[in-house]
Amino acid sequence: MTRTPAASPPPASTAGLTSEHGTRLGSRLTMVLLAMLWPAQMLTVAGVFTSTSQGAIAQHFQTTQIAWFMTIYALVVALATPFVAKAGDLFGRKRVMLAILVAGLIGDLVVVLAPSFEIMLVGRAIAGLYGPMAALVYASARDVFPPRYVGLATGLIGSSAGIVLVVCPLVAGWLLDHTGFHGVLWALGGGIALGLLLVLVFVPDIPPTEERVHFDWAGGLLLGSSATVLVYALGQGGTWGWTDGRFLGLIAAAIVLAVLFVVVERRVAEPLLDVRMLARPGVSTVLAGSAIAQGTFFSAGTMVVFVALYPYIPGASSGLGWSGTHTAVVGTPAGLLVILVGVGAGLLTRKVDPRLPWRAGLVITTAGLIAQGFFHHNELQIILAGCLTNIGAGLVLSCAGILLLGVVSHREQGVASGMAVMLTNLMNALTTQLMFTALNSDRNILNGTAFYTDDALSNAYFTLAACMGIALLLSFLIPRVLRPDQIETGTTEQATSNR
């Protein structure tokens, strides 16, 4: 039997936050926000740090399979997300946050200590268990913060990626220049450890939103397996060929598993996912559009490795051969814009339809990626084109979580956030593979490492722009959504009584 927040009061610590700071964001709530924001953004930190170091890793281990450094992480995230999201509802989200933080720390330690590329991939797989952290954080926001601050807090959690895009490239670039990729990976492990401490000390206990019932293992395995097979197929498609029998067979298997999942979920008493929720146009369009948009943006962030950090080799590589620090400095203005635009979007959506800044962000991001495809040959071009992309990205990252809050109920938030994270990782795997397909259209292999020409770099950006364009088209199918000040939350007596 499902237990809604109305059936049980919020925990003492959360209630105290609300009653004490019902009209302003005090120091205690600020620390809670930081404690939730940090581990959520460590996912983006991991993306920046690992993408910054992957070129050096590929050359160190002399492998042309560096794409799997990212893909295997997405595979595990896709498999783990439905289990983690449901576990947060059943056992309490703080407990599950701590468990996956520990898993992420262990995985990152395996990666940094790995004596071979194969062992490193094992570590990345273990670290992937940390991937659903953002789903737990977003689902917890409406339980922790007063109603008037839910939209602002959610927007800040999303848009704080701008801080990552400003500070972390500088840190990662400096570490790469002075300590090699091992220093970058050690720093990543330290960030996960700090996130573990912050959650342990400052995040209040959030009671389970559902009674502990028999866990839907069949549904979880079918959904996770379908997602995993799909991601693996997309990862291999560029190598095998998109019409190869193996690729088509895996796609067919993923579809069959997805259909079986729907059949099972419609029959079990306590399903892992209420598939009827996805039949609602608001939920399906928001999840699909935000997953494609965010997945594409994260894929685009890895392009800096091939554009700036890869060396210039006449006839073989069109990289600019910059140092990590120089690359980070050039990218700083664009990162700052994500912060400024994201904060503004979080405030704006309290007064306007969130779909408007969302669509504007998609238009601007698409235009920015096209501009990057044409102009990526010097500092000024990269700064201007990158700023255009990140103005749109600030709107996209900030509004994604807000849109989801506006189309699902409090009881559905955990599962919906879990689906959002899983779909974003699937789309990230898909768009990354499409990006590598475009890059591989004109590559040269030297000493076991692939290098890319200018045409290849341009084609990759144009491919990503097309993906963002698909998200833009989907945005016009999203029906009316609630503004943050209109949604129900689990924090106040008024919201509880209204339900």
Disulfide bonds with the S-S distance in Angstrom:
none
